[in-house]
Amino acid sequence: MHLGRVIGRLLSAWHLGLAYGVLAVALLPGAALRGGEAAQPVVEASVVEQVDVFISGEKGYHTYRIPSLLRSPDGSLLAFCEGRKHGLGDSGDIDLVLRRLAPGQSTFGDLVVVWDDGPNTCGNPCPVVDQQTGVIWLWMTHNLGEDHERDIVARKSRGTRTVWLAKSVDHGQTWTQPVNMTEHVKLPEWSWYATGPGCGIQTRSGRLVIPCDHIADDGTWGSHVILSDDHGQTWRLGGVAKPKTNECEVVELSDGRLLLNMRNYNRQFPCRAVAESSDGGITWSEVRYDQQLVEPVCQASIRRVDGITIGGRPLIAFSNPADTKERRRMTVRFSPDDGQTWPWSVVVWEGPAAYSCLASLPDGTVLLLYERGNKHAYERITLARIVIRVKSPGS
């Protein structure tokens, strides 16, 4: 069955209040999820289908990279990425593009260009949805196409890296013109800047939290967040977590603390860096290293799984290329204890793989939009569907 049709049915089931998750496991068995010492209850999962959403070389783009996946309040799935016109590199003529799977539809719609600034670079999508207002805020970055990261960092480029914001009030069907937010969220001593990539979150208090990173003039790398407490009307910088951290995502834990999960350049620890915040992202703890989450230096995604709790805590999913040397072996891990342990994991793709973004459906189905290929990781961006079943002790 086509992935879009399956997701459409699941979304329809959600609107009707039906429970399809366990049925999907029974009908569509896939790769079993492996666990360590069995904590009870046990999570089982299956990768039931994968479909390519963006294929490099199609629709006028040499390469598609940097995926972001968001579920809108109406059930639409929004798949964002960068459409790189003439090559694989991070600079040059790059557009921010989108494909949307509307509720009840079986396939994604046509490719839509959200932002095209001629020969310049528009990218790093990091959307967040305000569940109270329904507005989707889309954070992005921009630089002149002729400017490369190394020159921007060294202050030798013609321009610099700027930060922009657009919004949609119709579940991603249309978007406002991007507004330059640089003066509000970028410090003067920061040369490089990146939003996400991936997605932001809304906390239980209503705060919108956007994960970002930067490089300062003193050569230090750091992760930071952007915050809004008034439904996106105003935004401000939150706290910084460093050193040697980079692209990141954030998740709210069961007690309201935030966990920032970061790309790590401290190669003494070939794994993810993490920090916690007890004040909603205003400040962050000292960086530590989660050696369970091995990685070859790459972007990753972390997300609460809707509709599933274990022992009163939300199930948390994490995705990345789980290899210490190469970008390969895309893996999704699951934690029942606020990211302290990751006892269950499923390999989604054994071959080359890189950036990813997680989302979930209300019934607990996990969706993963990720870069993969056979010869290299940037041949296509694929959507995988993973169904989850929680087995009680003795079942």
N, C-alpha and C positions, 0 to 999 in steps of 0.2 A: 504494500500500500504506500502511496506517495506520502512523504513526510508532511508536506503542507496539508494534505487531506486529513492525516491523523491528528495533527495539531489543531486543525479546524474543528474536528469532531470533539477533541478534548476541551477546546474553548467553548464550544456549544454546550458540552456536558456541564461545564462549570456554570454557565448562565442558567442552565436548567436545574442545577443543584444535584447532578448525578455524580456518582463516584466511579470513575473509570480506571484509576491507577492500578489497582491490583489485577483487574481483568487484563490490562495491557501486558502485565508481566506474564500472565498465564498464556496469553495468545501469541506473544512475540518473544520467545526466549532468546537471550543473547549471551554475550560474554559474561560469565559469572564474576561477581565482585569479590576480591580477595581480602581477607582480614587477618589481623594478628591474633593474639590471645583473645578469645571470644568474650567480649563484655556483653551482657544481656540487657536489653534485647539486641538482636543482630540485624544489621541493615544488609539487604540484598539488592542488587541493581543489575540492569541489563541495558546494553546499548542496542536499541532495537532498529534504528535506521539512521542513515546519514545522507544528506543531499547537499550538493554544491550550490551556494548562493551567488558567489562571485568567482568567475574563472578568468585568470589572467590572460590577456590577449583579446578578450571580447569587449564589445561595446565601446571601442575606441581607446582602451587603456592597456598599456603594456603590462602593468602589475596592479593587483589589489592587495592592500595591506592594512593593518591596524584595525581589527574588528571590534565592534561594540554592539551589544544586543540589549534591547530594552523592551519590556512588556508594558504597554500603555493601559490606563484604567479601563478602556473599552475592550481589552483583550487583544488589540493589535500587537504584532511583533515587529519591531523596527530594527533592521540590520544595517548598521552604519559601517563605513570603512573609508580609507583613502583610495582614490583612483589616480594612479600615477601614470601620467600620459606617455612619457618617453623612455622610462627606464625603471630599474628596481630601487634606485637610491632614495634617500630621505629628503633630498632637495630637488628643485626644479618645478615644473608645471604639475601641481598636484591639486586635485579637487576633492572636496568632501562629498561623498555620495551615499545614497540610501536606497534600500529596497524594503517594502512594507508588505507584511502578510496581514490582510484585513480579516476580522472575525467572519467565520463562515466560508472563507475562500480556501481553495486547495493548493494554490501556488502563490509565491511572492509576486508582487506587481513589478512593473518595469523599473529600471534604474532611474533614479531621480537625483539630479545634482543639487545639493543643498547650498553649496558655496563654491563658486568658481571665480577666481580673481586673475584671469588671464594666465600669464606665465609664472605666477607666484605660487607659494606653497600654503595650502589651506588644509589643516588636518588635526590629528590628535582628538578625535571625537570623545567627549565625556558627557553624556546626557544624564539627567536625573528627572524623575517625575514627582511632582507635588501631589500627593494623594488627596489632599484637601481641596485643591483648586482644579486639578486635572491638567495643569500646565506642564509641558515638558520643556525644561531648560537645557540647552545644548552648548556646552563650553568647548572652545576650539582654540587653536593657535595658528599664527600666520607669520611668515617671513618672506622676503623677496626671494624669488626662485633662483637668483644668481648667488645668494648667500648660503654658505655651508656652515654646519654646526661648529666646526673647529674655528672658523673665522668669527662667528658670532660670539663664541665663548672668549676668544682672544681680543674682542673689540676691534677687529680688523675688517669687518664686513661693512657694506654700504648702509644696510639697515640693521634692525635688531629683531628679536623675537617678541611678538605682541600677543595679547590674550583677548579673545572675542567671545560674545555671547549672543545666541539667537534663541527664539522660543517658538513653540507650536501650541495652539489652543484647540486644535482639532485632531488630536491623536496622531500627529506626524504627517498629516496630509499636506499641510502648507507650513512655511516657516517665515519668520520675520527676517529682515536684513540684519546681518550680524552687527553688533555694537562693540566698539573698542572699549574694553574694560581694564586695559593695562595699568593705568594710573591708580586704580583701586586695589589691585591684587598683586602687583609686581614691585618688589623693592628696587631702588636705584642701583644697588650693588649686585643685583642678579643679572647676569648676561643671558644665559639660556633659561628657557621656561617650557614646561610641557604640562598640559592638562591630561589627566588620566594616564594612558588611555584605558577605556573600559567604561565604567559607570559610577556615578555618585549614588548616595543613599539619602533617604529621609529617616531621621530617628523618630522614636516614639514621642519625643517632645515636639516634633514638627520641624526641627532644624534640618536644613539641607546641607550636606557635606560633600564637597568635591575634592577628590584626591589629585594631587599635582606633584611636580618636582622642579628643581632648579639647579643651576650651577652659579656660584658666587664668584666675584672678582678675585677672591683669595684662593680660588681653585677648589673649594670644598663643594661636595655634592650633598644634596639634601632632599627629603620628601616633605611636603607640607599640604595643608588643606585650605580650601575656601569655604566660608560659612555664610548662611543666610538664615535669619530668624523671623523674617517677615514675608515668607512665601516668594522670595526672589526679587522683592522690590529693591533691596539693597544687599550688598555683599561685602565681606571683609576677609582679611587674611586670618587664618587660625595659626596653630602652632607648627613648628618645624621638628622633624625627626632626622637625625644624622649622627655619625658621618657615613660617607660612602654608600648612600642610599639613592634611589632613583624612582622609576615608575612604580606606582603603588595603587592599591585599592583598599577600601575601608569596609568594615562590617560592624554592626552593633551586636554586642554580646547580651546574654540573658539578664545580666544585672545592670544594663544600661551603659557600661563602659564601651569604648570604641577600640577596635583592634586595627592597626594600620599594618598591612602586609606589603613588603617592599622588595624591589629588585636590589640586589646586594653586590657591591664591588669589593668587599673584603674577602679575598679569595682564600684566606685562612679557613673560611667557612663557606663551602660551595653549596649554599642553601639560601632560603629566604630570610630576610631580616624582618623583625616585627617590633612594634611598640604599642603601648596602651595609653588611653586617655580616660580620665575620670571626670573631665569637665566638658565633654562634647567636642573635643578637638582643639580647644584653646591652647592646651599644653600637652606634651607627650613625654612618656617615660624614656629612660635610657634604652637605646636600641639593644636588642638581643637577637640571637640566631636560632631559628627553628630547624634543627638538623634533620628532622623528619621530612622536611619539604626540600629535597635536593633539587638543584637547578644549575644549568650551565651559564648563568647570567642571561636573563630574559624577563619579559613581562609575564604577569600571571593574573588570575582573577579569583576573588573570594566573595561568597554570597550566602546569605541565609536561604534555606530551602523552604518555600512557602508550604504551609499545610502539614509539616512534619515536626513534631517535638519528641524528644526522648528524655524521660525523667524530668520533664518540665523545662528542658532547654531546647532551643531550636537546633535542628540539624544544620551544620554549616558545610558547604561544598567549596573545594579549592581545586583550581585547574592550572597546570603548567606542563612544559616538557620535562619529564622527570628523569633527567640524565645529568651527570656532573660535568660532561665534556661537550656534548653535542646537543643541538636543538632537535630533539627527536622524542618519540614515545610520549605523546600527549596523554596525560593521566588526570583523572578526577578523583580526589580523595574526599573522605567524609569524616567529620568530627562530631561526636555527641556531647562534648564537654567544653564548648567555647574555645576550640582550637588548641587545647592542651595536648590532646592526642589525636591521631588520625588512623584509627584501626582498620578502616576499609578503603579500598581503592579499586578503580576499574581503568584499564588501559583502553582508550578510545581509538588511538591510532599508533601503531608501532613505528611507522616510518618518520621521515622528517616532519617536524611540526614546531610552531613558534608561539605567536601571540594568541590569546584566547579571551573570551568573555562569557560569563555564566548568566543564566536567568532561570526562572522556574515558573511553572503553571500552578494555579491554586490547588491542584490535587497532589502536588509534590513531584510532578514530572520535571526533571532537570533538562535544560537546554544548554548546549555549548556551541558557540560560534567561534571557529578557530582556523588558523592558518595551517595548511598541510600540503604535502606533495609526495611524489615518488622519488624524484631526483633531488629536489630541494624543497624547503618548507613554504615557498611563496608561489606555488602553482595555482592554488585556489583557496577560497575561504568557504568552509563547510559548516553546516548546521547539523549537530548530532542530537538525538533525543535519547535520554536515559530514564528508564522507569525505575522507581524505588519501591521496595517493600520492606516494612519493618516487621520482623518475626519476634513474637513474644517468647520468653523462656519456655522451653518444652513443646513449642508448636512444631 
